[in-house]
Amino acid sequence: MAANKLVEKESGGSFFGAGWGVKLSGLAMVLILVAVVAVALTMFVGGFTPSKKVYVDSQRAGLVMDKDAKVRIRGAEIGRVSDITYSGDMAHLTLEINPDDLKMVPDNATVDIRSTTVFGAKYVNFIEPENPSGNHLAAGSTITAKSVTVEFNTVFQHLTDVLAKVAPEKLNATLTALGTALEGRGDKLGQLMVDSDQYLRDINPSLPDLQRDLQTSVGVTNLYADTVPDLLRTTDNATTTSKTIVDEQKNFDSMLVNLIGLADTTGPILKENEQPLATALDLLRPTTELLNQYRSGLNCVVEGVGQNVGLMDAIFGGGPGGSVLLNAGFMPGGEPYHYPEDLPKVNATGGPHCEGILDREPGSHSNYLVTDTSEGHVWTPELNHHINGDRVFQIMFAGLPGVPNP
């Protein structure tokens, strides 16, 4: 009995120790392998690496932009793209950047989305400006991408859109005409390209001067822009004038023929009287110079007469016929003419004057113009009255029969 119990005990303990021990060891190994793989994957995706988020807004992210795309600055990788979302035509990228590497990015840096090749995957590239800021980019900042590298499929799509709107037969005709035009002219076309290259080489040193001239021409173009309405109006008027000339072409031609005949007729006359005409014009020079000097005064007189037409109509009655409205009476006369005290004196200076005519205010008197002449002095009434009976009698009764002149 004791031996049987001992055998059963030893047999049962051996089974538990051998079977379950192996199972537990295998399970532990599997768990360790899973843990190692999980840790490796987590380390691969940067799960144990601290990071700070920066956001980028772009018009598009590119067809080959995926999550976990690289983020670089000056060619060095500093992070990855953790998320891409779209809103309308805009793409929003979330970047996870190593905190230590984020300190290398200035806060005035710009971003563009590039690709290594035409078909390569996109990556986010920080562009350091010429004058970088002293502060680094803060976590949570949002930057707008400047550009996205054009992909080959985008170019192909644009080309497809263009070709879809082009009629094949017209394109074929155009290419045929172009091929016919260029056939046999390869040497000339090559020489043209060589000459063009030489011209560009000659012009290239003058590009700074050309750029400066273009900048200087801004003021001139602005002036022309301000005068465009006047130029267009002048052009429109010129169009009307040219249309009139075309409509009156026959009359215009007849006028030119008559002018030619007039020139043929007057030519001998002018040639014969060339010297007298030159003398007459030379004699008219002082007169015209005097008229030119006093042109403002003459204009003032003409305008003054025009303004006083109504007053003259009130005096002379206006309308056809001759009549004058007068209020006559006898007034004391001035001193008679004395020789040589009252001889005329021509010594006025100062040029033309027009005070009190065009700018006259009703009820006011114009300023008196003092001149160094014997005329134009202020009139003063005669204080001593002398009765000249003979003169009064002559004025009242002269011309009557039997009335002699005194």
HELIX and SHEET records of a PDB file:
HELIX    1   1 ALA A    2  PHE A   44  1                                  43    
HELIX    2   2 PRO A   99  LEU A  102  1                                   4    
HELIX    3   3 PHE A  152  ALA A  164  1                                  13    
HELIX    4   4 PRO A  168  LEU A  182  1                                  15    
HELIX    5   5 GLY A  186  ILE A  203  1                                  18    
HELIX    6   6 ASN A  204  SER A  206  5                                   3    
HELIX    7   7 LEU A  207  ASP A  226  1                                  20    
HELIX    8   8 VAL A  228  ASP A  247  1                                  20    
HELIX    9   9 GLN A  249  GLU A  272  1                                  24    
HELIX   10  10 GLU A  274  GLN A  293  1                                  20    
HELIX   11  11 ARG A  295  GLN A  307  1                                  13    
HELIX   12  12 VAL A  309  PHE A  316  1                                   8    
HELIX   13  13 GLY A  389  PHE A  397  1                                   9    
SHEET    1   A 8 LYS A  52  SER A  58  0                                        
SHEET    2   A 8 MET A  90  ILE A  97 -1                                        
SHEET    3   A 8 ALA A  76  SER A  87 -1                                        
SHEET    4   A 8 LYS A  70  ILE A  73 -1                                        
SHEET    5   A 8 LYS A 122  ILE A 127  1                                        
SHEET    6   A 8 THR A 110  SER A 115 -1                                        
SHEET    7   A 8 THR A 142  VAL A 148  1                                        
SHEET    8   A 8 LYS A  52  SER A  58  1                                        
END                                                                             
